[in-house]
């Protein structure tokens, strides 16, 4: 099983790339964490937010693997504890499917793309800077894996 993060946004600052790589390299070989960046629609194009999200959704849809379990990250998604996430990770691993986490751009995700998800999760009730979402997701996936592995990283 692979954990794939499809995130709108490219050319992140070096600290974002370094943090992502740090957590990705900690994941075990049987549960790799990979990032696929999706080119955002130019914000200076004069398009409405809905048009921007639609264009980005088309790029995301074209890039996604056909048979993956889709998880959308959205502010209206289900709030999980880290232990809950570990439980989901265990279930996902048992399914054998690759898991795709979809992170939208600054305007969010197109509603039609959200409807294709099997699950919708929220990382926080706080408004997070867009680059932080991928780092927080990577850390929480690593933490969930450590819970399942009995690793002392998670001490709760």
C-alpha positions, -999 to 999 in steps of 0.1 A, spaced: 0 0 0 12 35 -8 0 67 9 -2 93 -19 -7 130 -13 -20 150 -43 -17 186 -33 -24 217 -54 7 239 -52 42 238 -65 75 254 -57 70 253 -19 96 270 3 126 248 12 115 244 48 83 228 35 101 204 13 126 196 40 99 188 65 79 167 40 110 147 31 119 142 68 86 125 75 84 107 42 118 90 47 107 78 81 78 57 67 85 20 63 90 4 29 56 -14 30 38 19 36 56 46 16 45 82 16 47 101 -17 38 136 -28 24 146 -62 22 183 -67 -6 196 -89 0 229 -108 -24 256 -95 -45 276 -118 -30 312 -120 -48 335 -96 -43 365 -118 -63 350 -147 -95 369 -138 -114 336 -132 -138 331 -104 -129 309 -74 -153 283 -88 -136 283 -122 -102 281 -105 -112 251 -84 -128 234 -114 -96 237 -135 -75 224 -106 -100 195 -101 -96 185 -137 -58 183 -132 -62 164 -100 -86 139 -116 -63 134 -146 -34 126 -122 -52 103 -97 -48 65 -100 -80 49 -109 -83 23 -82 -72 42 -51 -92 50 -19 -98 87 -20 -96 109 11 -104 146 7 -90 171 32 -116 197 38 -125 221 66 -160 204 68 -145 169 70 -146 145 99 -124 155 128 -101 126 140 -78 120 169 -44 106 160 -55 72 174 -86 73 152 -63 80 122 -41 50 132 -73 29 132 -81 41 97 -45 34 86 -48 -1 98 -81 -6 79 -66 9 48 -36 -13 50 -58 -44 53 -77 -33 21 -45 -34 1 -56 -3 -19 -34 27 -23 -47 57 -3 -49 91 -20 -52 122 1 -64 152 -19 -54 187 -8 -69 216 -27 -55 250 -35 -60 283 -17 -97 283 -27 -103 247 -17 -116 218 -38 -143 217 -64 -175 203 -49 -178 177 -77 -143 163 -68 -152 162 -31 -182 140 -40 -158 113 -54 -141 108 -21 -148 78 1 -139 99 32 -135 136 40 -112 145 68 -102 177 85 -68 183 101 -78 212 123 -105 236 131 -79 263 128 -71 280 95 -38 266 85 -13 281 60 -16 261 28 20 248 28 16 236 64 -12 212 55 11 187 37 36 188 65 9 183 92 -6 154 72 28 138 67 36 140 104 2 127 115 4 97 90 39 90 104 26 92 140 -4 69 131 21 44 117 42 46 149 11 39 170 4 7 150 41 -3 152 43 2 189 71 28 183 76 53 212 72 84 189 36 87 201 36 89 239 0 94 247 
